[in-house]
Amino acid sequence: MLDTLPPVTTGLLEARGVRQAFPKPAGGEVVVLDNVDIALREGEIVGLLGRSGCGKSTLLRIIAGLIRPSAGEVRYEGKPLRGPAEGIAMVFQTFALFPWLSVLENAEIGLEARGMPEAQTRRRALQAIDLIGLDGYESAYPRELSGGMRQRVGFARALVVEPKVMLMDEPFSSLDVLTAETLRTDFLDLWIEKRMPMKAVLLVTHNIEEAVFMCDRILILSSSPGRIMGEIKVPFAHPRSRLDSTFRQMVDDIYGRMTARPAPAPGTAVKTPVLGLFDKLPRVSINRLSGLMETVAAAPYNGRADLPAIAATLQLEVDDLFPIAEALQLMGFAELAQGDIQLTTAGRLFVESDTQTRKRIFAEHLMRSIPLAAHVRRVLDERPGHRAPRLRFETEIEDHLPEEDAQETLRAVISWGRYAELFSYDDEAEMFSLENPAA
């Protein structure tokens, strides 16, 4: 099922060698996307699947003409894209409606901005509203609508411009499970029946099942920097059943691909991932770390679980599950392989222990596996007053990471260090100390 990447062929819309980098405060740059090639052809829905922070949304905005890439180009209908194009529409994750405008007025606004005559604008807006299932709500305001209905207005606003390409940035992720499923199914019905004007759709998602359910092809984007690491052709006809064994197998294969470590050089052993001092950390709570270990340890998993099965059991999306699983792997409490998570001896011991023993085990693994946590403790040990301001570490981290990543990393270390009783942190004073260190 998992194919190697074919050469990029001429399509309706193409990205060629796209690179996006941003300057770091201390000099140098953070590369978000590197050498990305995409071809979007007529008659297909293509999924762009990747984890949070891999550059999916940035790439989508480059393809939409909203951001100019640092290098490479985007071509639409064979011509370089220099800015937003009339034939490309976008649906966002958030509803992005104007609260003071009615449903009809929200749908009309894009055409009004283009200077389209009022009668034609009204006709096309009403057609789009009817198509997307909101007939009768033309005079309603966003505050009167449910989340699903508001997102339908977002679709209507995109459809009203009669685009050839629709770009969708996680359009179902802010909806509850049942509403999202209804909207996906309705969208697919309209697409299959060719009742919508688009010739192609590019869907950004972090939901593996959603990608397999909707898409003809799936492109997997790696992280740090974002690169296309694989293409998967989805051979199933619509309508698709999530319970079908081949559907489940493809979901499982993608989980395996997305959790796989880079292959070692010939003749070398596979190594446990090792963090650098200022590498980004996932901000995952202790409750989630211990909760996942406890779930995997219990029946029916008994220490080893299929990630899709765990995701379904805990009702977690990829962006929620992967950071928890990888944090456990980084600290030596679990191993990830072929789409499964397996507790290590230390993970099993943690689950079986009382609260104080859990803290001791966690502290040992935190000091050994997370260099930044060990660095904070070492600085506090060496200072006469055993105190250090947050700014002391914040400045160091921001020299190596973008500000948002630096803040998330520091918050993770604070949370984990507090639990392990490696140090205390006063949020009001923004001060680390050893006032209540581990015994």
HUTAUR-V461365 format. One record per residue. N is the residue number from 1. RES is the residue in one letter. SS is DSSP state (A for helix, B for strand, O for the rest). PHI is phi in whole degrees, 0 to 359 (999 if undefined). Layout:
n = (N N)
res = (RES RES)
ss = (SS SS)
phi = (PHI PHI)
This chain:
n = (1 2 3 4 5 6 7 8 9 10 11 12 13 14 15 16 17 18 19 20 21 22 23 24 25 26 27 28 29 30 31 32 33 34 35 36 37 38 39 40 41 42 43 44 45 46 47 48 49 50 51 52 53 54 55 56 57 58 59 60 61 62 63 64 65 66 67 68 69 70 71 72 73 74 75 76 77 78 79 80 81 82 83 84 85 86 87 88 89 90 91 92 93 94 95 96 97 98 99 100 101 102 103 104 105 106 107 108 109 110 111 112 113 114 115 116 117 118 119 120 121 122 123 124 125 126 127 128 129 130 131 132 133 134 135 136 137 138 139 140 141 142 143 144 145 146 147 148 149 150 151 152 153 154 155 156 157 158 159 160 161 162 163 164 165 166 167 168 169 170 171 172 173 174 175 176 177 178 179 180 181 182 183 184 185 186 187 188 189 190 191 192 193 194 195 196 197 198 199 200 201 202 203 204 205 206 207 208 209 210 211 212 213 214 215 216 217 218 219 220 221 222 223 224 225 226 227 228 229 230 231 232 233 234 235 236 237 238 239 240 241 242 243 244 245 246 247 248 249 250 251 252 253 254 255 256 257 258 259 260 261 262 263 264 265 266 267 268 269 270 271 272 273 274 275 276 277 278 279 280 281 282 283 284 285 286 287 288 289 290 291 292 293 294 295 296 297 298 299 300 301 302 303 304 305 306 307 308 309 310 311 312 313 314 315 316 317 318 319 320 321 322 323 324 325 326 327 328 329 330 331 332 333 334 335 336 337 338 339 340 341 342 343 344 345 346 347 348 349 350 351 352 353 354 355 356 357 358 359 360 361 362 363 364 365 366 367 368 369 370 371 372 373 374 375 376 377 378 379 380 381 382 383 384 385 386 387 388 389 390 391 392 393 394 395 396 397 398 399 400 401 402 403 404 405 406 407 408 409 410 411 412 413 414 415 416 417 418 419 420 421 422 423 424 425 426 427 428 429 430 431 432 433 434 435 436 437 438 439)
res = (M L D T L P P V T T G L L E A R G V R Q A F P K P A G G E V V V L D N V D I A L R E G E I V G L L G R S G C G K S T L L R I I A G L I R P S A G E V R Y E G K P L R G P A E G I A M V F Q T F A L F P W L S V L E N A E I G L E A R G M P E A Q T R R R A L Q A I D L I G L D G Y E S A Y P R E L S G G M R Q R V G F A R A L V V E P K V M L M D E P F S S L D V L T A E T L R T D F L D L W I E K R M P M K A V L L V T H N I E E A V F M C D R I L I L S S S P G R I M G E I K V P F A H P R S R L D S T F R Q M V D D I Y G R M T A R P A P A P G T A V K T P V L G L F D K L P R V S I N R L S G L M E T V A A A P Y N G R A D L P A I A A T L Q L E V D D L F P I A E A L Q L M G F A E L A Q G D I Q L T T A G R L F V E S D T Q T R K R I F A E H L M R S I P L A A H V R R V L D E R P G H R A P R L R F E T E I E D H L P E E D A Q E T L R A V I S W G R Y A E L F S Y D D E A E M F S L E N P A A)
ss = (O B B O O O O O O O O O B B B B B B B B B B B O O O O O B B B B B B B B B B B B O O O B B B B B B O O O O O O A A A A A A A A O O O O O O O B B B B B B O O B B O O O O O O O B B B B O O O O O O O O O O B A A A A A A A A A A A O O O O A A A A A A A A A A A A A A O O O O O O O O O B A A A O O A A A A A A A A A A A A A O O O O O B B B B B O O O O O O O A A A A A A A A A A A A A A A A O O O O O O O B B B B B B O O A A A A A A A O O B B B B B O O O O B O B B B B B B O O O O O O O O O O O A A A A A A A A A A A A A A A O O O O O O O O O O O O O O O O O O O O O O O O O O A A A A A A A A A A A A O O O O O O B B B A A A A A A A A O O O A A A A A A A A A A A A A O O O B B B B O O B B B B O A A A A A A A A O O A A A A A A A A A A A A A A A O A A A A A A A A A A A A O O O O B B B A A A A A A A A A O O O O A A A A A A A A A A A A A A A A A A O O O B B B O O O O B B B O O O O O O)
phi = (999 271 257 286 290 280 299 291 252 299 223 296 218 224 245 235 57 289 228 225 226 233 291 266 303 268 103 78 211 256 270 270 230 217 53 268 242 220 234 250 254 297 83 227 255 250 262 250 252 190 272 303 89 274 101 301 292 298 298 297 289 295 295 282 85 273 230 269 290 294 206 84 209 243 240 241 52 84 244 300 270 255 177 304 253 297 270 240 238 226 245 263 295 274 291 52 264 276 295 272 252 287 304 298 292 296 290 280 298 295 288 297 296 273 80 289 305 300 296 290 300 297 298 291 294 296 297 294 297 295 298 273 89 245 302 103 251 305 267 285 255 309 296 272 256 286 301 296 291 297 292 297 296 300 294 299 297 286 290 296 275 52 285 274 234 249 256 234 258 46 290 251 288 269 259 291 303 291 295 299 295 297 291 301 296 297 298 296 301 295 294 295 279 56 265 253 283 294 261 204 227 244 250 271 206 244 262 297 298 299 297 292 291 255 262 270 225 234 255 262 258 282 244 53 271 286 223 286 261 177 236 236 270 262 272 280 282 273 284 254 255 293 272 296 296 289 297 298 294 294 302 296 298 290 304 299 296 283 256 290 277 302 296 287 296 307 85 249 276 290 250 295 303 243 276 274 302 244 289 294 244 285 273 236 286 299 300 288 298 291 297 292 299 295 294 292 289 279 295 269 278 54 105 219 221 283 302 300 293 296 301 293 298 266 54 248 278 304 294 270 284 301 299 294 297 287 297 296 293 301 267 81 266 205 237 247 201 52 78 244 240 231 290 278 301 294 296 295 296 301 298 278 265 281 301 292 292 301 299 296 297 297 298 299 288 294 294 280 252 245 303 294 296 295 295 300 297 295 299 294 298 278 282 304 268 54 225 205 288 306 302 304 270 302 296 300 293 290 287 240 229 302 305 297 294 298 294 296 296 293 296 297 295 299 298 292 294 298 299 283 60 284 198 252 218 260 292 292 273 53 225 272 202 248 296 224 288 295 291)
